[in-house]
Amino acid sequence: MVKVTGYVIKERREDGEPFILLELSGGLEFVQSQQTGKFYATSKKTKIPATFGEDLAKEFVGQTMPGEIVRVPCEAYEYEVPNSDEIITLHHTYSYLPSKGAELIQANQMQLA
């Protein structure tokens, strides 16, 4: 399950038109620090674009939905661990996956194309 934890209003680069990004958070996870070896609590987070306005986005904050936030490979970038001075290099980002069933459907559709 994922939870809508907030939203942000951004502007499209092409034309400056505003659009909504919903902020999603996954469940509680424990991760081990690469530098200290100690564990800390975290939650996978991502943002997804929405087709509706701010009024509706406000109503969805707090709602839970089936699915998960999954790790997706990407080009390396530096990330500062919140509430610490630790800077790490990551090679991944996170994306929302509605459900395992949706993943199988997408894989099948890609094979048919």
N, C-alpha and C positions, 0 to 999 in steps of 0.2 A: 504494500500500500504506500501511496505517496500523499502528501498533504500540501495544499496550496497555502503557502506561508505569507504571500504578499504579491505585489505587482509593481511594475515600474512603467512609466510612460517615456518612450523614446521617439526620436524623429528619424524617418527614413532618409538615407543619404541622398537618394535620387531627387526627391521633391520636397523634403522637409515636413511631410505629413506625419502627424503623430500616430503611434500604434502602441498597443499594450503588450507587455511581456509578463506572463504569470511566473512567479517564483515557486518552484516545487522543492520539497525536501523529502528525503527517504527516511528510513528508520535509523535508530541509534546503532553506531558501529564503534569498535575500538581499534585504533591504529597505533602501530609502534613507530616512534620517532627514529629516523635514520641516523640522527646525531647522538641522541642520549640513550636510546634503547628503551625509554619509558613509554608507557601507553597513554593515550589520550582519547577522549570521547569526541566523536564527530558525526556528521550526517551528510550523505551525498546531497548535493544541491544542483539545480539547473534552472534555466529559464526557457520558456517556450512562448512563441508568438500567439496572440489571440486575435479573433476576428470581431470582437465586441468592444464596447467602450468601457470607460472607467467605472460607471455606476454598476454594471454587471460584474466587473472584476472585483469590486469591493464585496459584493455578495458572495463570491466564491472563496474568499479568504477564510481559511479554517476547514474547508471541505476536504475530505479524503477521497481518493480514487484508487481503483485497482491498477496495478502495474508496478514498475520499479524504475529506479534510476540506475543506468548501466554505464560502465566505463567504456570509453571509445578512444582508440589511439589518435594522436595528433602530433604536430611538430612540437619540439621541446620548448618549454617556457619556464621562467622562474616564478615561484609562488612563495609568499611570506605566510607562514603558519600563524593564524590569528592568536593574539595574546602571547606572542613569544617573539624573539629576535631571529628565529630560525628561518632561513631561506632555502628552499629545496627546488630542484629541477624536476619538473613533471613532463611526462610524454603522453598524457591522456587528458581527456575532459569527460564530462558526463552528459548523458542524454536520457530523456524520458522514453520508456518502452511501455505501451499500454498494458500488455500482458504477454505471457509466453505464447498463447495462441496467436496473437497478432504477429509475433516474430516468425512463427512457422508459416503463416499466410504470406508474409512479405518474402520469405525465402522461396516459397513455391512460385510466387508471381515473378520473381527475378529469374528463376530457372526457365519459365515459360517464355520470357521475352527474348 
